[in-house]
Amino acid sequence: MTESNFIPKPYKKSLENGRFTWSSPSNIALVKYWGKKEDQIPENPSISFTLNNCKTTTTLSFTEKENNNEFSFDVFLDGEKKEDFKPKIETFFKRIENYLPFLRHFYFKIETSNTFPHSSGIASSASGMSALALCLMSLEKSLSDTQLSNTYFNQKASFLARLGSGSACRSIEGDLIVWGTHHEIDGSSNLFGIKYPYQVHQNFNNYQDTILLVDKGEKQVSSTVGHNLMHNHPYAKRRFEQAHDNLSQLISIFKSGDLDAFIKIVESEALTLHAMMMTSMPYFILMKPNTLEIINKIWAYRANTNSKICFTLDAGANVHILYPENEKETVLDFIKTKLAHHCQNEHFITDQIGFGANQI
């Protein structure tokens, strides 16, 4: 499949106005995507758990307009107009116009809200761009005189979301999503995310993710800037090879249910991601002192209890604690008594692996 598969035939139907609402989750990568080529093509494949409670809900209202010379839209976050969001949305529209040629024909009101803090290391761009892409796909489906299959709808939504934010292509479906071509995973693609196609052991059913909000503030360095710093990174080539190798190992781990091997891959990936940041030029650190305090306490707890708890990190200071469902009660007690005071206002979000976006 190529990009040309997502260029639509001329629309036969018309709409004067309407609205669509989608709720789309964030995701947490197990093998990290860090570094990209042109057109949001990843330098290495990644795999992620789709979350359940960390979501963005977006309502796209549209009204047909006479002048089709430019994009026309406003963006609201929690009811507040956000002019600073508009450049990113305009860039997104420019990237996807070839695949959604109706974009200049409407005025759009984009109303969005998150169940988690914006720009704090939880992937709000992933859930936000995927929710918007799904709303736009609903509009295309209404304009099209041909039946769009669910498979095509989801693939194109993932393809479009990727052009807004790379990791957003992993938020359309659940519960385990692969993005990026990998020679051992049938159907994997750089263009969109796919559901992991192979056997997954019951040990990973309803896997839990508690997110410790170490720092709710805006990141010092955006993910876009961080990705670009991989272009001339001295360790980039080996990092991309490592990601391929780790994903290969996860195939057998998911099949066998080996949680000790899972922990080693996941934590190594998290630390490698931040090592790439600390060794880029210019270098930067997104972890905070409390991030390291939490990591060390997780390691001590695991050593003392033989728990299967582990951590991962996104491009921020917050810590995702992953653990099997059968440890939920004991791990949450550990978090409340030993880790919560390392979070801003002792704030953490208890989540679990979910099943993707849904229309409201």
C-alpha positions as CSV (number, residue, x, y, z in Angstrom):
1,M,0.0,0.0,0.0
2,T,1.2,3.5,-0.8
3,E,0.1,7.1,-0.1
4,S,-1.9,7.1,-3.3
5,N,-4.3,4.6,-1.8
6,F,-5.6,7.3,0.4
7,I,-6.4,9.9,-2.3
8,P,-10.1,9.9,-2.6
9,K,-12.2,9.9,-5.7
10,P,-14.3,13.1,-6.3
11,Y,-17.0,13.4,-3.8
12,K,-20.6,13.1,-5.1
13,K,-22.4,14.3,-1.9
14,S,-22.4,17.7,-0.2
15,L,-23.0,18.9,3.3
16,E,-23.8,22.4,4.5
17,N,-23.0,21.9,8.1
18,G,-22.7,19.2,10.8
19,R,-20.6,17.9,13.6
20,F,-18.8,14.8,14.7
21,T,-17.3,13.8,18.1
22,W,-14.7,11.2,18.7
23,S,-12.9,10.1,21.9
24,S,-9.4,8.8,21.3
25,P,-6.8,7.5,23.8
26,S,-3.2,8.2,24.4
27,N,-0.7,5.3,24.1
28,I,2.5,4.3,25.8
29,A,5.3,2.9,23.6
30,L,7.2,-0.1,24.8
31,V,9.7,0.1,21.9
32,K,10.2,3.8,21.4
33,Y,9.9,5.9,18.2
34,W,12.6,8.6,18.3
35,G,13.8,10.0,15.0
36,K,12.0,10.5,11.8
37,K,12.4,11.1,8.1
38,E,10.4,13.4,5.9
39,D,6.6,13.1,6.0
40,Q,6.6,11.7,9.5
41,I,8.2,8.4,8.4
42,P,9.8,6.7,11.5
43,E,13.4,5.8,11.5
44,N,12.5,2.6,13.4
45,P,9.4,0.6,14.2
46,S,7.6,1.0,17.6
47,I,5.0,-0.9,19.5
48,S,2.6,0.5,22.1
49,F,-0.1,-0.3,24.6
50,T,-3.2,1.8,23.9
51,L,-4.5,3.3,27.1
52,N,-8.1,3.4,28.4
53,N,-8.6,6.5,30.6
54,C,-6.1,9.0,29.3
55,K,-8.2,10.4,26.4
56,T,-8.9,13.4,24.2
57,T,-12.5,14.1,23.2
58,T,-12.8,16.3,20.1
59,T,-15.9,17.7,18.5
60,L,-15.5,19.0,15.0
61,S,-18.3,21.3,13.9
62,F,-18.3,22.4,10.2
63,T,-20.1,25.0,8.1
64,E,-19.7,25.2,4.3
65,K,-18.2,28.5,3.1
66,E,-18.1,30.2,-0.3
67,N,-14.4,31.2,-0.3
68,N,-12.1,28.2,-0.7
69,N,-8.8,30.1,-0.8
70,E,-7.6,29.3,2.7
71,F,-8.2,27.1,5.7
72,S,-10.6,28.5,8.2
73,F,-10.9,27.2,11.7
74,D,-10.7,27.9,15.4
75,V,-9.5,25.7,18.2
76,F,-10.7,25.5,21.8
77,L,-9.3,23.6,24.7
78,D,-11.7,23.1,27.6
79,G,-13.8,25.9,26.2
80,E,-10.9,28.4,25.9
81,K,-9.9,29.6,22.5
82,K,-6.3,28.6,21.8
83,E,-4.6,30.7,19.1
84,D,-1.2,29.1,19.9
85,F,-2.7,25.7,18.7
86,K,-3.5,27.1,15.2
87,P,-0.1,26.9,13.6
88,K,0.2,23.2,14.3
89,I,-3.3,22.5,13.0
90,E,-2.6,24.5,9.9
91,T,0.6,22.5,9.2
92,F,-1.5,19.4,9.7
93,F,-4.1,20.6,7.2
94,K,-1.4,21.4,4.6
95,R,0.1,17.9,5.0
96,I,-3.2,16.1,4.6
97,E,-5.0,18.3,2.0
98,N,-4.1,16.0,-0.8
99,Y,-5.9,13.2,1.0
100,L,-8.9,15.3,2.2
101,P,-9.5,17.9,-0.5
102,F,-12.6,19.3,1.2
103,L,-10.6,21.0,3.9
104,R,-10.7,24.5,2.4
105,H,-14.5,24.2,1.7
106,F,-15.5,24.5,5.4
107,Y,-15.1,26.6,8.4
108,F,-14.2,24.2,11.3
109,K,-14.7,24.7,15.0
110,I,-12.5,22.3,16.8
111,E,-13.4,21.8,20.5
112,T,-11.2,19.5,22.5
113,S,-10.6,18.4,26.1
114,N,-8.2,16.0,27.8
115,T,-8.5,13.8,30.8
116,F,-4.9,14.6,31.7
117,P,-2.6,17.6,31.7
118,H,-1.5,18.9,28.3
119,S,2.2,18.9,27.3
120,S,3.4,17.0,30.4
121,G,4.8,13.8,29.0
122,I,1.5,12.0,28.5
123,A,1.1,11.9,24.7
124,S,-1.6,14.6,24.3
125,S,-0.6,15.1,20.7
126,A,-1.2,11.4,20.0
127,S,-4.7,11.4,21.4
128,G,-5.5,14.9,20.1
129,M,-4.4,14.4,16.5
130,S,-6.0,10.9,16.3
131,A,-9.3,12.3,17.6
132,L,-9.2,15.1,15.0
133,A,-8.2,12.6,12.2
134,L,-11.2,10.4,13.1
135,C,-13.6,13.4,13.0
136,L,-12.3,14.3,9.6
137,M,-12.7,10.7,8.4
138,S,-16.3,10.8,9.6
139,L,-16.8,13.9,7.4
140,E,-15.2,12.2,4.4
141,K,-17.4,9.1,4.9
142,S,-20.5,11.4,4.8
143,L,-19.3,13.0,1.6
144,S,-18.3,9.8,-0.1
145,D,-20.8,7.9,-2.3
146,T,-18.8,4.7,-1.8
147,Q,-18.9,2.5,1.2
148,L,-15.7,2.9,3.3
149,S,-14.8,-0.4,5.1
150,N,-13.9,-0.2,8.8
151,T,-10.4,-1.4,7.8
152,Y,-9.9,1.3,5.3
153,F,-11.5,3.9,7.6
154,N,-9.1,3.0,10.4
155,Q,-6.0,2.7,8.2
156,K,-6.6,6.1,6.7
157,A,-7.4,7.7,10.0
158,S,-4.1,6.3,11.3
159,F,-2.3,7.5,8.2
160,L,-3.7,11.0,8.6
161,A,-3.1,11.1,12.3
162,R,0.6,10.2,11.7
163,L,1.0,13.4,9.6
164,G,-0.1,15.4,12.6
165,S,1.9,13.5,15.2
166,G,3.8,10.3,14.6
167,S,2.7,8.5,17.7
168,A,-1.0,9.5,17.0
169,C,-1.2,6.7,14.4
170,R,-1.0,4.2,17.3
171,S,-4.1,5.6,19.0
172,I,-6.8,4.6,16.6
173,E,-7.2,1.0,17.7
174,G,-6.1,-1.2,20.6
175,D,-4.8,-2.8,22.5
176,L,-1.3,-3.5,21.1
177,I,-0.3,-1.5,18.1
178,V,2.8,-1.7,15.8
179,W,3.9,1.3,13.7
180,G,6.8,1.1,11.3
181,T,8.0,-1.6,8.9
182,H,9.5,-4.7,10.7
183,H,10.6,-7.7,8.7
184,E,9.1,-10.2,11.2
185,I,5.6,-8.6,11.5
186,D,3.3,-9.1,8.6
187,G,1.4,-6.0,7.5
188,S,3.6,-3.6,9.4
189,S,3.9,-0.3,7.7
190,N,5.6,3.1,8.0
191,L,2.4,4.7,6.8
192,F,0.0,3.7,9.6
193,G,-0.3,1.6,12.7
194,I,-1.6,-1.9,12.7
195,K,-3.0,-4.2,15.4
196,Y,-0.3,-6.6,16.6
197,P,-1.1,-9.7,14.6
198,Y,0.4,-12.5,16.6
199,Q,-0.3,-14.4,19.8
200,V,-0.3,-12.5,23.1
201,H,-0.1,-14.5,26.4
202,Q,-2.8,-14.1,29.0
203,N,-0.2,-12.5,31.3
204,F,-0.7,-9.3,29.3
205,N,-4.5,-9.3,29.5
206,N,-5.8,-6.1,31.1
207,Y,-2.2,-4.9,31.8
208,Q,-2.2,-1.9,34.2
209,D,-0.5,1.5,33.7
210,T,-0.4,4.0,36.6
211,I,1.0,7.3,35.5
212,L,2.9,9.3,38.1
213,L,2.6,13.0,37.3
214,V,6.1,14.2,38.4
215,D,5.9,17.4,36.4
216,K,2.6,18.8,35.0
217,G,4.3,21.7,33.3
218,E,5.1,22.1,29.6
219,K,8.2,20.3,28.4
220,Q,11.4,22.3,28.0
221,V,12.1,20.7,24.6
222,S,9.3,19.6,22.3
223,S,9.2,16.1,20.9
224,T,9.5,17.6,17.4
225,V,12.8,19.3,18.3
226,G,14.0,16.1,19.9
227,H,13.2,14.0,16.9
228,N,15.1,16.4,14.6
229,L,18.2,16.1,16.8
230,M,18.5,12.4,15.8
231,H,19.5,13.4,12.3
232,N,23.2,13.9,13.1
233,H,23.2,12.0,16.4
234,P,26.4,9.9,16.9
235,Y,24.5,6.9,18.2
236,A,21.4,7.1,15.9
237,K,22.2,4.2,13.6
238,R,22.9,1.8,16.5
239,R,19.7,3.0,18.3
240,F,17.5,2.2,15.2
241,E,19.1,-1.2,15.0
242,Q,18.4,-1.8,18.7
243,A,14.7,-0.9,18.3
244,H,14.4,-3.6,15.5
245,D,16.1,-6.1,17.7
246,N,14.0,-5.3,20.8
247,L,10.8,-5.6,18.8
248,S,12.0,-9.0,17.5
249,Q,12.5,-10.1,21.1
250,L,9.1,-8.9,22.1
251,I,7.4,-11.2,19.6
252,S,8.6,-14.3,21.5
253,I,8.0,-12.6,24.9
254,F,4.4,-11.8,24.1
255,K,3.9,-15.4,23.0
256,S,5.6,-17.0,26.1
257,G,4.4,-14.4,28.7
258,D,7.9,-14.0,30.1
259,L,7.4,-11.0,32.3
260,D,11.1,-10.8,33.4
261,A,12.2,-10.5,29.8
262,F,9.4,-8.0,29.1
263,I,10.7,-5.8,32.0
264,K,14.3,-5.8,30.7
265,I,13.2,-4.7,27.2
266,V,10.7,-2.0,28.4
267,E,13.0,-0.4,31.0
268,S,16.0,-0.5,28.6
269,E,13.9,1.2,25.9
270,A,12.8,4.0,28.3
271,L,16.4,4.7,29.5
272,T,17.7,4.5,25.9
273,L,15.2,7.1,24.8
274,H,16.4,9.5,27.4
275,A,20.0,8.6,26.7
276,M,19.5,9.8,23.2
277,M,18.3,13.1,24.5
278,M,21.3,13.5,26.9
279,T,23.8,12.7,24.1
280,S,22.3,14.8,21.3
281,M,23.7,18.2,20.4
282,P,22.4,20.3,21.9
283,Y,21.8,17.9,24.8
284,F,18.9,18.1,27.2
285,I,17.4,16.3,30.1
286,L,13.6,15.9,30.6
287,M,13.8,13.7,33.7
288,K,13.5,15.4,37.0
289,P,15.1,14.4,40.4
290,N,11.8,12.8,41.4
291,T,11.8,10.7,38.2
292,L,15.0,9.1,39.4
293,E,13.7,8.7,43.0
294,I,10.7,6.8,41.6
295,I,12.8,4.6,39.4
296,N,15.1,3.6,42.2
297,K,12.2,2.8,44.5
298,I,10.6,0.6,41.8
299,W,13.9,-1.3,41.5
300,A,14.1,-1.8,45.2
301,Y,10.5,-2.9,45.5
302,R,10.9,-5.4,42.7
303,A,14.0,-6.8,44.3
304,N,12.4,-7.2,47.7
305,T,9.0,-8.6,46.6
306,N,9.7,-10.4,43.3
307,S,6.9,-8.2,41.8
308,K,6.6,-7.9,38.0
309,I,6.3,-4.1,38.2
310,C,8.4,-2.0,35.8
311,F,8.5,1.5,34.5
312,T,8.6,3.3,31.2
313,L,9.0,6.9,30.2
314,D,7.8,9.0,27.3
315,A,9.5,12.3,26.3
316,G,9.0,13.9,29.7
317,A,9.5,13.5,33.4
318,N,6.4,11.5,34.2
319,V,6.7,7.8,35.0
320,H,4.4,5.1,33.6
321,I,4.3,2.1,36.0
322,L,3.3,-1.1,34.2
323,Y,2.2,-4.2,36.0
324,P,0.0,-7.3,35.6
325,E,-3.6,-7.1,36.7
326,N,-3.1,-9.7,39.5
327,E,-0.8,-7.2,41.3
328,K,-3.1,-4.3,41.1
329,E,-4.0,-4.1,44.8
330,T,-0.5,-4.4,46.1
331,V,1.2,-2.1,43.5
332,L,-1.4,0.6,44.1
333,D,-0.7,0.4,47.8
334,F,3.0,0.8,47.1
335,I,2.4,3.8,44.8
336,K,0.1,5.5,47.4
337,T,2.5,4.9,50.4
338,K,5.9,5.2,48.8
339,L,5.7,7.0,45.4
340,A,2.8,9.5,45.4
341,H,4.7,12.1,47.4
342,H,7.2,12.4,44.6
343,C,4.4,13.6,42.3
344,Q,3.1,17.1,42.0
345,N,0.2,17.4,44.5
346,E,0.6,13.6,44.9
347,H,-1.3,13.2,41.6
348,F,-1.3,10.0,39.7
349,I,-3.6,8.4,37.1
350,T,-4.6,4.8,37.3
351,D,-5.1,3.4,33.8
352,Q,-5.1,0.1,31.9
353,I,-4.7,-1.2,28.4
354,G,-7.7,-0.2,26.3
355,F,-9.4,-0.8,23.0
356,G,-8.9,2.3,20.9
357,A,-11.0,5.2,19.9
358,N,-14.8,5.5,19.8
359,Q,-17.3,7.8,18.2
360,I,-19.6,9.7,20.6
